[in-house]
Amino acid sequence: MKERLQKLISARGLASRRKAEELITAGRVSVNGRPAALGDSADPETDDILVDGTPLPEINRRVYLMLHKPRGYVTTLSDEKGRKDVAQLVKDCPQRVYPIGRLDMDSEGLLLFTNDGAFANELMHPRHQVDKTYLVWVTGYGPGKEGLLEKPLVLDGYRIRPPVVRLLEAAGQKARLEITIHEGRNRQIRRMCQARGMTVTRLKRIREGAMELGNLGPGAWRYLTAEEVKKILPRDR
């Protein structure tokens, strides 16, 4: 049965669907000896599909795991600048997995991985609006500034949905906040705080949808339980 190439590549755990599209566009995918084009379909049972000259791997069991990403690691599987990447932290996982979403290098906390491309795409799609909760340490704080973060704000020409903000503690111009956002704009919380006169000094994601970081230590990872996966998988899967 023929399927779009990006879907096939994603389902075999090689890359997310978006990354698979980039591989196709870059000419790194061929079908029966001919370079593939974006939008092409193929049947893995009858067609010879190669990525960088290598056949598609056999279908592995679907794997879902959670990593406590420390600061100082980039959310990529390799880095051309030689920086530490999150792939190094999950290299002992027997299946090849890739991150769902991102945490910037200076941020830490919960980061999900999978080899299930369809699941990753569903979770990242804007229509699902998966809430993400962070602990945020700031300077430049003043009484009532946490309320300013809940006021309307436009980033990149997009009016973000009002976050949920709780003040956990404050001492002078320093404070620790809990912020729940509903989108994932680039460096969203840092830019939100900057727009309200505060600077983020530490950022830690502690929750994503139904998943909680809990007491998982920095640099450690664990498999999600079947119950956890059921909570975040789309209902029709």
C-alpha positions in Angstrom: 0.0 0.0 0.0 1.4 3.3 -1.1 1.9 6.2 1.5 3.5 9.6 1.4 7.3 9.2 1.8 7.5 11.6 4.7 5.0 9.5 6.6 6.9 6.3 5.8 10.2 7.7 7.0 8.6 9.1 10.2 6.9 5.8 11.0 10.2 4.0 10.8 11.7 6.3 13.4 14.3 8.0 11.2 13.0 11.5 11.7 9.9 13.6 12.4 7.6 14.2 9.5 8.8 17.8 9.1 12.5 16.6 9.1 11.6 13.9 6.6 10.2 16.5 4.3 13.5 18.4 4.6 15.4 15.1 3.7 13.3 14.7 0.6 13.7 18.3 -0.5 17.4 18.0 0.0 17.6 15.1 -2.4 18.6 12.6 0.2 15.7 10.2 -0.5 15.4 7.9 -3.5 12.7 5.5 -4.7 13.7 2.7 -7.0 17.0 4.5 -7.9 15.4 7.8 -8.6 15.5 11.0 -6.4 12.2 11.5 -4.7 10.2 14.7 -4.7 8.1 16.2 -2.0 4.6 14.7 -2.3 5.8 11.4 -3.8 4.3 8.1 -2.4 5.7 4.6 -2.3 4.9 1.1 -1.1 7.6 -0.2 1.3 6.7 -3.8 0.4 7.4 -3.4 -3.3 9.5 -0.2 -3.7 13.2 0.3 -2.9 13.3 3.3 -0.6 16.7 4.7 0.4 17.6 7.5 2.8 21.2 8.6 2.3 21.7 5.4 0.4 20.4 3.2 3.3 17.2 1.2 3.2 14.4 2.1 5.6 14.8 0.2 8.9 12.4 -2.4 9.9 9.5 -1.2 12.0 10.5 -1.0 15.6 8.2 -1.0 18.6 7.0 2.4 19.5 8.9 4.0 22.2 8.1 7.0 24.4 10.4 8.4 27.0 10.9 11.5 29.2 14.3 13.2 29.7 15.3 15.7 32.3 17.3 18.0 30.1 20.0 19.8 31.9 21.1 23.3 31.0 23.9 23.5 28.4 22.5 21.0 25.9 21.0 21.8 22.6 17.8 20.0 21.5 19.2 18.4 18.4 20.5 14.9 17.5 23.8 16.4 16.4 25.4 19.9 16.4 27.6 21.4 13.8 29.1 23.7 16.3 30.2 20.8 18.5 28.0 21.7 21.4 26.6 19.1 23.7 23.3 17.7 22.4 20.4 15.8 23.9 21.2 12.7 21.8 24.1 12.0 24.0 21.8 11.8 27.0 19.6 9.1 25.5 22.2 7.1 23.6 21.7 4.1 25.8 18.1 3.8 24.6 18.1 0.7 22.3 15.8 2.4 19.8 16.6 5.5 17.8 14.5 8.3 19.2 14.2 12.0 18.6 12.9 14.9 20.7 9.3 16.2 20.5 9.5 20.0 20.5 12.4 22.0 21.9 14.0 23.5 25.0 16.7 26.1 24.3 20.2 25.5 25.5 19.9 27.6 28.6 16.6 25.9 29.7 16.1 22.7 31.5 13.5 20.2 32.5 11.0 17.9 30.8 11.6 16.9 27.2 9.8 14.0 25.5 11.3 11.6 22.9 9.8 9.0 20.6 10.3 7.0 17.5 6.6 7.4 16.7 6.5 10.1 14.1 2.7 10.3 13.8 2.4 10.7 17.6 5.1 13.5 17.6 3.3 15.4 14.8 -0.1 15.1 16.7 1.4 16.3 19.9 3.2 19.3 18.3 0.2 20.4 16.1 -1.2 23.7 17.2 -4.7 22.5 17.2 -4.0 20.3 20.3 -2.7 23.3 22.3 -0.8 21.2 24.8 -0.2 23.3 27.9 3.3 23.5 29.3 4.2 24.6 32.8 7.5 26.1 33.9 9.3 27.3 37.0 10.8 30.7 36.1 13.4 32.6 38.1 13.5 36.3 37.2 15.2 39.6 38.2 13.7 43.0 37.7 10.6 41.9 39.6 8.3 44.4 41.4 5.0 43.9 43.3 2.2 43.0 40.9 4.4 42.4 37.8 3.3 38.8 37.6 -0.2 40.1 36.7 1.3 42.0 33.8 2.4 38.7 32.2 -1.3 37.8 31.9 -2.1 40.9 29.9 -2.5 40.7 26.1 0.8 40.4 24.2 1.8 40.1 20.6 4.9 38.0 19.6 6.0 37.6 16.0 2.7 39.2 14.9 0.7 36.6 16.8 -1.4 37.5 19.9 -0.6 34.8 22.4 -3.3 33.3 24.6 -3.0 34.7 28.2 -0.8 32.4 30.3 -1.6 31.3 33.8 0.9 32.9 36.2 1.5 32.2 39.9 4.0 34.1 42.2 5.7 31.4 44.3 8.2 33.6 46.1 9.7 37.1 45.9 12.7 38.9 47.6 13.4 42.4 46.4 13.8 42.4 42.7 14.1 38.6 42.5 11.2 36.2 42.2 10.2 32.7 41.3 7.1 32.2 39.2 5.1 29.3 37.9 3.9 30.0 34.3 1.7 27.8 32.1 1.6 28.7 28.4 -0.6 27.3 25.7 1.6 27.8 22.7 5.3 27.2 22.0 6.6 30.4 20.3 10.4 30.7 20.1 11.8 31.6 23.6 8.2 32.6 24.5 8.5 32.9 28.3 11.9 34.8 28.1 10.4 37.3 25.7 7.2 37.6 27.7 9.2 38.5 30.8 11.4 40.9 28.9 8.4 42.7 27.6 7.3 43.3 31.2 10.7 44.5 32.3 12.0 41.3 33.8 14.9 39.1 32.9 14.8 35.3 33.2 17.8 33.8 35.0 16.6 30.2 35.1 13.8 28.3 33.3 12.7 24.8 34.0 9.8 22.9 32.4 8.0 20.7 34.9 4.9 19.7 33.1 3.7 19.1 29.5 0.1 18.1 29.1 -0.5 15.2 31.4 3.3 14.5 31.9 5.1 15.7 35.0 8.8 15.8 35.5 8.5 14.7 39.1 11.8 13.7 40.8 13.6 12.6 37.7 17.2 13.8 38.1 19.0 16.1 35.6 20.4 14.1 32.6 18.3 11.0 33.5 15.5 9.5 31.4 12.8 7.0 31.8 10.1 5.3 29.6 6.6 6.5 29.9 4.2 4.0 31.3 1.3 2.7 29.2 -1.1 4.7 31.3 0.9 7.9 30.6 0.9 7.3 26.9 -2.8 6.7 26.9 -3.3 10.1 28.4 -1.5 12.0 25.7 -2.2 9.8 22.6 -5.0 11.1 20.3 -8.2 9.3 21.0 -8.5 7.8 17.5 -5.1 6.0 17.8 
